[in-house]
Amino acid sequence: MRNVLLIAELSLREALRKRLVLILLILTALFVGFYLYGILRLQQTLDARALNAGLDYDPSRGRRGLTGASVAFSAIFGMYLVYFLGSLMSVLSTVGAVSGDIENGVMQSIISRPVSRAQLVLGRWLGFSVVNVAYVSLLSAALLVGVRVITGFTPPQPVLAALLVLLAVLLLTSLTVLGSALFTTLSNGIGVFVLYGLGFTGGILSTIGQLAATPVLITLGNVANVLMPSNALWLGASYHLQPEYVLRLNELTRGANPFISTTPISAGTVLWAAVYALLVLGLAVLAFRRRDL
């Protein structure tokens, strides 16, 4: 365990040395500031319209109806961007976790020390997982707190939604570590993004199948979500971000929006995603043990 923590610490130092953390903080601040400025302008426009219409609006009570829905949708889409950026971060930061050392010719010197291959893989996964989880947590908190300060809107269960997004990020981190133990850095990045696209495709197919009442498409979407449950986790998170009146509005459209869900995620899907991440991490350890250097 000590060697695993040592490798994780070295991975964090490597991220700091490459200024990955600094770049992330700068880009995160720019993104949050840009997005919240858009929310602020939306709020100002809605307030001006309410004033012109002679409405006595109390911001502390929150908005209802279509104006409230516009604020809620803005917050939900902001969290979708957090999920997307977190997914992107988990792949790009981890894509060369193992293969990068092999391609740079330093792997032999690392494993010649009293560090096993399993400890190396687990340490790399732990180090990059800490970076990815911290990034998504910071981004989620900054966005939701900013929306709360500007509009007074708070999603019904933001913590539960954020936990589902974090599980998706850990799943993608495990998949990327597995690919890094098996393939070159470039092939790994392409492969993981294809799998990520498969999960998104599953959500699209399910939405089309529900609108067109086509069970085959719904089944294909469910299969895609089983093979890559990251998008299913986001859809589950989106349910906990919607207030009751937004849920009713989405139900009237029969779930026409593929980015959000009107039904909660099943416990089985969450359990499968967690087991999936652990199985993939175990496969990464086994694969690297058998890989020729």
C-alpha positions as CSV (number, residue, x, y, z in Angstrom):
1,M,0.0,0.0,0.0
2,R,2.9,2.3,0.7
3,N,4.2,2.0,-2.8
4,V,0.7,2.7,-4.2
5,L,0.5,5.9,-2.3
6,L,4.1,6.8,-3.3
7,I,3.2,6.3,-7.0
8,A,0.0,8.3,-6.5
9,E,2.0,11.1,-4.9
10,L,4.5,11.1,-7.8
11,S,1.6,11.3,-10.3
12,L,0.2,14.4,-8.4
13,R,3.7,16.0,-8.5
14,E,4.0,15.2,-12.2
15,A,0.7,17.0,-12.8
16,L,1.9,20.0,-10.8
17,R,5.3,20.0,-12.7
18,K,3.5,19.9,-16.0
19,R,1.4,22.8,-14.7
20,L,-1.7,20.7,-15.4
21,V,-3.4,21.9,-12.1
22,L,-2.5,25.5,-12.8
23,I,-3.9,25.4,-16.3
24,L,-7.1,23.6,-15.0
25,L,-7.6,26.3,-12.4
26,I,-7.3,29.1,-14.9
27,L,-9.5,27.5,-17.5
28,T,-12.1,26.6,-14.9
29,A,-12.2,30.1,-13.6
30,L,-12.7,31.4,-17.2
31,F,-15.4,28.9,-17.9
32,V,-17.3,29.5,-14.7
33,G,-17.0,33.2,-15.1
34,F,-18.2,33.1,-18.7
35,Y,-21.1,30.8,-17.9
36,L,-22.3,32.7,-14.8
37,Y,-22.1,36.0,-16.7
38,G,-24.6,34.5,-19.2
39,I,-26.8,33.4,-16.2
40,L,-26.6,36.9,-14.8
41,R,-27.7,38.5,-18.1
42,L,-30.6,36.0,-18.3
43,Q,-31.7,36.9,-14.7
44,Q,-31.5,40.6,-15.5
45,T,-33.6,40.1,-18.6
46,L,-36.2,38.1,-16.7
47,D,-36.3,40.8,-14.0
48,A,-36.8,43.6,-16.5
49,R,-39.6,41.7,-18.2
50,A,-41.3,41.1,-14.9
51,L,-41.0,44.8,-14.0
52,N,-42.4,45.9,-17.3
53,A,-45.3,43.6,-16.9
54,G,-46.1,45.1,-13.5
55,L,-45.4,41.9,-11.6
56,D,-44.3,42.0,-8.0
57,Y,-41.5,39.4,-8.1
58,D,-39.7,38.3,-4.9
59,P,-36.3,36.7,-6.0
60,S,-36.0,34.9,-2.6
61,R,-39.1,32.7,-3.5
62,G,-37.6,31.6,-6.8
63,R,-39.3,31.6,-10.2
64,R,-42.0,29.3,-11.4
65,G,-43.5,28.5,-14.8
66,L,-41.6,29.1,-18.0
67,T,-39.3,31.7,-16.6
68,G,-38.3,29.4,-13.7
69,A,-37.8,26.6,-16.2
70,S,-35.4,28.7,-18.2
71,V,-33.2,29.3,-15.1
72,A,-33.4,25.6,-14.2
73,F,-32.5,24.5,-17.7
74,S,-29.5,26.9,-17.6
75,A,-28.3,25.3,-14.4
76,I,-28.9,21.8,-15.7
77,F,-27.0,22.5,-18.9
78,G,-24.2,24.0,-16.9
79,M,-23.9,20.8,-15.0
80,Y,-23.9,18.9,-18.3
81,L,-20.9,20.9,-19.3
82,V,-19.3,20.0,-16.0
83,Y,-19.9,16.3,-16.8
84,F,-18.5,16.8,-20.3
85,L,-15.4,18.7,-19.1
86,G,-14.9,16.2,-16.3
87,S,-15.1,13.3,-18.8
88,L,-12.6,15.1,-21.1
89,M,-10.3,15.8,-18.2
90,S,-10.4,12.2,-17.0
91,V,-9.4,10.9,-20.4
92,L,-6.7,13.5,-21.3
93,S,-5.1,13.5,-17.9
94,T,-4.9,9.7,-17.8
95,V,-4.3,8.7,-21.4
96,G,-0.6,8.2,-20.9
97,A,-0.7,7.0,-17.3
98,V,1.2,3.8,-18.2
99,S,1.9,3.9,-21.9
100,G,3.6,7.4,-21.6
101,D,6.3,5.9,-19.4
102,I,6.8,3.0,-21.8
103,E,7.0,5.3,-24.8
104,N,9.4,7.7,-23.0
105,G,11.7,4.8,-22.1
106,V,11.5,5.3,-18.3
107,M,9.3,2.3,-17.4
108,Q,12.3,-0.1,-17.0
109,S,13.9,2.2,-14.5
110,I,10.6,2.5,-12.5
111,I,9.8,-1.2,-12.3
112,S,13.4,-2.2,-11.6
113,R,12.9,-0.6,-8.2
114,P,10.9,-2.4,-5.4
115,V,7.6,-1.4,-7.1
116,S,5.4,-4.1,-8.6
117,R,3.5,-3.6,-11.8
118,A,0.2,-3.8,-9.9
119,Q,1.3,-1.1,-7.5
120,L,2.3,1.1,-10.4
121,V,-1.1,0.8,-12.1
122,L,-3.0,1.3,-8.9
123,G,-0.9,4.3,-7.9
124,R,-1.3,5.9,-11.3
125,W,-5.1,5.4,-11.1
126,L,-5.3,6.7,-7.6
127,G,-3.2,9.8,-8.3
128,F,-5.1,10.8,-11.4
129,S,-8.5,9.9,-9.8
130,V,-7.7,12.5,-7.0
131,V,-7.0,15.1,-9.6
132,N,-10.1,14.4,-11.7
133,V,-12.5,14.1,-8.7
134,A,-11.1,17.4,-7.2
135,Y,-11.5,19.1,-10.5
136,V,-15.1,18.0,-11.0
137,S,-16.0,18.7,-7.4
138,L,-14.6,22.2,-7.6
139,L,-16.3,23.0,-10.9
140,S,-19.7,21.7,-9.7
141,A,-19.6,23.6,-6.5
142,A,-18.5,26.8,-8.2
143,L,-21.2,26.6,-10.8
144,L,-24.1,25.6,-8.5
145,V,-23.1,28.2,-5.8
146,G,-22.8,30.9,-8.5
147,V,-26.3,30.0,-9.9
148,R,-27.7,30.1,-6.4
149,V,-26.2,33.5,-5.7
150,I,-27.4,35.0,-9.0
151,T,-30.9,33.5,-9.4
152,G,-31.8,32.0,-6.0
153,F,-32.3,28.6,-7.7
154,T,-31.0,25.5,-6.1
155,P,-31.5,22.0,-7.7
156,P,-33.5,19.6,-5.5
157,Q,-30.6,17.2,-4.9
158,P,-27.4,18.7,-6.1
159,V,-25.1,16.5,-4.0
160,L,-26.6,13.3,-5.3
161,A,-26.3,14.6,-8.8
162,A,-22.7,15.5,-8.3
163,L,-21.9,12.0,-6.9
164,L,-23.3,10.4,-10.0
165,V,-21.2,12.6,-12.2
166,L,-18.1,11.8,-10.1
167,L,-18.8,8.1,-10.5
168,A,-18.9,8.6,-14.3
169,V,-15.5,10.4,-14.1
170,L,-14.0,7.5,-12.0
171,L,-15.4,5.0,-14.6
172,L,-13.7,6.9,-17.5
173,T,-10.5,7.1,-15.5
174,S,-10.4,3.4,-15.0
175,L,-11.2,2.7,-18.6
176,T,-8.4,5.1,-19.7
177,V,-5.9,3.4,-17.3
178,L,-6.9,0.0,-18.8
179,G,-6.3,1.3,-22.3
180,S,-3.0,2.8,-21.3
181,A,-1.9,-0.6,-20.0
182,L,-2.8,-2.3,-23.3
183,F,-2.3,0.2,-26.1
184,T,-0.2,3.2,-27.2
185,T,-1.2,6.6,-25.9
186,L,-2.9,7.7,-29.2
187,S,-4.8,4.5,-29.7
188,N,-6.0,4.6,-26.1
189,G,-7.3,8.1,-26.4
190,I,-9.2,7.3,-29.6
191,G,-10.6,4.1,-28.1
192,V,-11.9,5.6,-24.9
193,F,-13.6,8.5,-26.8
194,V,-15.3,6.0,-29.1
195,L,-16.6,4.2,-26.0
196,Y,-17.7,7.6,-24.5
197,G,-19.6,8.2,-27.8
198,L,-21.2,4.8,-27.5
199,G,-22.7,5.8,-24.2
200,F,-24.0,9.0,-25.6
201,T,-25.4,7.2,-28.6
202,G,-27.3,4.9,-26.2
203,G,-29.1,8.0,-24.8
204,I,-30.0,9.3,-28.2
205,L,-31.4,5.9,-29.3
206,S,-33.4,5.5,-26.2
207,T,-34.9,9.0,-26.7
208,I,-35.8,8.3,-30.3
209,G,-37.2,5.0,-29.4
210,Q,-39.5,6.5,-26.8
211,L,-40.7,9.3,-29.1
212,A,-41.3,6.9,-32.0
213,A,-42.6,4.1,-29.8
214,T,-39.9,1.7,-31.2
215,P,-38.9,-0.9,-28.7
216,V,-35.9,-2.0,-30.8
217,L,-34.3,1.4,-30.5
218,I,-34.9,1.4,-26.8
219,T,-33.3,-2.0,-26.5
220,L,-30.3,-0.9,-28.5
221,G,-30.0,2.2,-26.3
222,N,-30.1,0.0,-23.1
223,V,-27.4,-2.3,-24.5
224,A,-25.2,0.7,-25.2
225,N,-25.8,2.0,-21.7
226,V,-24.7,-1.3,-20.3
227,L,-21.6,-1.5,-22.4
228,M,-20.8,2.1,-21.4
229,P,-22.9,3.4,-18.5
230,S,-21.3,6.9,-18.3
231,N,-24.2,8.6,-20.1
232,A,-26.7,6.7,-18.0
233,L,-25.1,8.1,-14.9
234,W,-25.4,11.7,-16.3
235,L,-29.1,11.1,-17.1
236,G,-29.6,9.9,-13.6
237,A,-27.8,13.0,-12.3
238,S,-30.0,15.3,-14.5
239,Y,-33.2,13.9,-12.8
240,H,-32.0,15.1,-9.4
241,L,-31.3,18.6,-10.8
242,Q,-34.9,19.2,-12.0
243,P,-37.5,20.8,-9.8
244,E,-41.0,19.3,-10.0
245,Y,-42.4,21.8,-12.5
246,V,-39.5,21.1,-14.9
247,L,-40.1,17.4,-14.6
248,R,-43.7,17.8,-15.5
249,L,-42.8,19.9,-18.5
250,N,-40.4,17.3,-19.7
251,E,-42.9,14.6,-19.2
252,L,-45.3,16.4,-21.4
253,T,-42.8,16.3,-24.2
254,R,-42.3,12.6,-23.7
255,G,-38.6,12.9,-22.9
256,A,-37.8,14.6,-26.2
257,N,-34.6,16.1,-24.7
258,P,-31.8,13.5,-24.9
259,F,-29.6,15.4,-22.4
260,I,-32.0,15.0,-19.4
261,S,-34.1,12.2,-17.9
262,T,-37.6,12.3,-16.3
263,T,-37.0,9.0,-14.5
264,P,-34.5,8.3,-11.7
265,I,-31.6,6.0,-12.3
266,S,-32.0,2.5,-11.0
267,A,-29.9,1.2,-8.1
268,G,-28.8,-1.6,-10.4
269,T,-27.3,0.7,-13.0
270,V,-25.4,2.6,-10.3
271,L,-24.1,-0.7,-8.8
272,W,-23.1,-1.9,-12.3
273,A,-21.2,1.3,-13.0
274,A,-19.3,1.0,-9.8
275,V,-18.5,-2.7,-10.4
276,Y,-17.6,-1.9,-14.0
277,A,-15.0,0.6,-12.8
278,L,-13.5,-1.9,-10.4
279,L,-13.5,-4.7,-13.0
280,V,-11.8,-2.5,-15.5
281,L,-9.2,-1.4,-13.0
282,G,-8.5,-5.1,-12.2
283,L,-8.2,-5.9,-15.9
284,A,-5.7,-3.0,-16.2
285,V,-3.5,-4.6,-13.4
286,L,-3.7,-8.1,-15.1
287,A,-3.0,-6.6,-18.6
288,F,0.1,-4.7,-17.5
289,R,1.5,-7.7,-15.7
290,R,1.5,-9.6,-19.0
291,R,2.6,-6.8,-21.2
292,D,6.1,-7.0,-22.7
293,L,8.2,-4.0,-22.2
